[in-house]
Amino acid sequence: MRAHNAVVTKSVATTTERLPSMHPVLPPLLRLKNIIAPDGPLPVGKSTWWAGVKSGRYPKPVKLGPKTTAWSVDDINDLIARAQRGEVI
């Protein structure tokens, strides 16, 4: 039995060692409903937001799936800071 356990342990360790490269850690992300009005801190509508993303005025999204889009918390915090200085919105 001891030899069998050693093989299983090695197999599990090998799999665990590869996980970080297979699944990179994503930064904290926000969905659109948490960014724009009425629930989010930015007083813009959905159409205005997407036009701003397209023009480069607002940050680029991260696609999580075919119908799932999110934005980096750091990018949104930077945008909020720029809005408070009157640079965007």
C-alpha positions in Angstrom: 0.0 0.0 0.0 2.8 2.4 0.7 4.0 2.5 -2.9 0.5 3.2 -4.1 0.1 6.1 -1.7 3.4 7.6 -2.9 2.2 7.5 -6.5 -1.1 9.2 -5.7 0.6 11.9 -3.6 3.0 12.6 -6.4 0.2 12.8 -9.0 -1.8 15.3 -6.8 1.3 17.4 -6.2 2.0 17.6 -9.9 -1.5 18.7 -10.7 -1.4 21.3 -7.9 1.8 22.8 -9.1 0.4 23.4 -12.6 -2.8 25.2 -11.4 -1.5 28.7 -11.0 -0.3 28.8 -14.7 -3.5 27.3 -15.9 -5.8 29.6 -13.9 -4.3 33.1 -13.6 -5.7 35.2 -10.8 -8.0 38.0 -12.0 -8.0 41.4 -10.4 -11.2 42.3 -8.5 -13.9 43.0 -11.1 -17.2 45.0 -11.2 -20.2 44.4 -13.4 -21.8 47.3 -15.2 -24.8 47.5 -12.8 -22.3 48.3 -10.0 -20.6 51.1 -12.0 -23.3 53.2 -13.6 -26.6 54.8 -12.5 -28.9 54.1 -10.7 -26.9 51.8 -8.4 -23.4 52.7 -9.3 -21.3 55.8 -8.5 -21.1 57.1 -12.1 -24.2 59.2 -13.2 -24.3 57.9 -16.8 -26.7 55.5 -18.6 -25.9 52.3 -20.4 -25.8 53.8 -23.9 -23.5 56.6 -22.8 -21.2 54.2 -21.0 -20.8 51.9 -24.0 -20.2 54.9 -26.3 -17.5 56.0 -23.9 -15.9 52.6 -23.8 -15.9 52.5 -27.6 -14.3 56.0 -27.8 -11.7 55.2 -25.1 -13.2 57.7 -22.6 -14.1 54.9 -20.3 -12.0 51.7 -19.5 -12.0 48.6 -21.6 -13.9 45.7 -20.2 -12.8 42.2 -19.4 -14.9 39.5 -21.2 -15.6 36.7 -18.8 -17.9 34.8 -21.2 -20.0 35.4 -24.3 -22.6 37.4 -22.3 -20.6 38.4 -19.3 -18.5 41.6 -19.1 -16.8 43.2 -16.2 -14.3 46.0 -15.4 -11.2 46.1 -13.2 -11.9 47.8 -9.8 -8.6 49.7 -10.2 -9.7 51.1 -13.6 -13.1 52.2 -12.2 -11.4 53.8 -9.1 -9.1 55.7 -11.5 -12.1 56.8 -13.6 -14.0 58.0 -10.4 -10.9 59.9 -9.3 -10.7 61.6 -12.8 -14.5 62.4 -12.6 -14.0 64.0 -9.2 -11.3 66.2 -10.7 -13.7 67.1 -13.5 -11.7 65.4 -16.3 -14.5 63.0 -17.5 -18.2 62.3 -17.4 
